[in-house]
Amino acid sequence: MQYELAERLIESLPKVLGACREFTGSVPKVIGSLSGRRQEFARRRPRDLSKDRWELPKSLLG
């Protein structure tokens, strides 16, 4: 049984490694998009922020 489990693990390693490479390749894109969102948020006027707050559903306001 342990031999079969080890064999299945070894067979699945290429898929796991491929998924890891795909994930790590997408990390810079995610970080870049977050940076753009932060800059967009920083450019907003204070009154825009308070307007957005009141448009949120009351259940999210706490």
VENDA-V908356 format. One record per residue. RES is the residue in one small letter. PSI is psi in radians with two decimals (999 if undefined). NEAR is the number of other ideal C-beta (glycine too) atoms within 12 Angstrom. Layout:
# VENDA-V908356
<<RES:PSI:NEAR> <RES:PSI:NEAR>>
This chain:
# VENDA-V908356
<<m:-0.78:7> <q:-0.61:8> <y:-0.77:9> <e:-0.70:10> <l:-0.77:11> <a:-0.68:12> <e:-0.77:12> <r:-0.67:14> <l:-0.80:14> <i:-0.69:14> <e:-0.52:12> <s:-0.17:14> <l:-0.75:14> <p:-0.68:12> <k:-0.74:14> <v:-0.79:15> <l:-0.68:13> <g:-0.73:13> <a:-0.68:14> <c:-0.74:14> <r:-0.73:13> <e:-0.75:13> <f:-0.86:14> <t:-0.47:14> <g:-0.49:12> <s:-0.26:14> <v:-0.81:14> <p:-0.62:12> <k:-0.75:14> <v:-0.78:14> <i:-0.73:13> <g:-0.71:13> <s:-0.60:14> <l:-0.66:14> <s:-0.74:14> <g:-0.69:14> <r:-0.70:14> <r:-0.75:13> <q:-0.70:12> <e:-0.76:12> <f:-0.71:15> <a:-0.48:13> <r:-0.21:12> <r:2.64:16> <r:2.64:11> <p:-0.66:12> <r:-0.51:10> <d:-0.66:15> <l:-0.74:15> <s:-0.59:12> <k:-0.79:12> <d:-0.66:15> <r:-0.72:16> <w:-0.34:13> <e:-0.18:12> <l:2.57:13> <p:2.52:9> <k:-0.51:9> <s:-0.43:6> <l:-0.31:10> <l:-0.33:10> <g:999:7>>
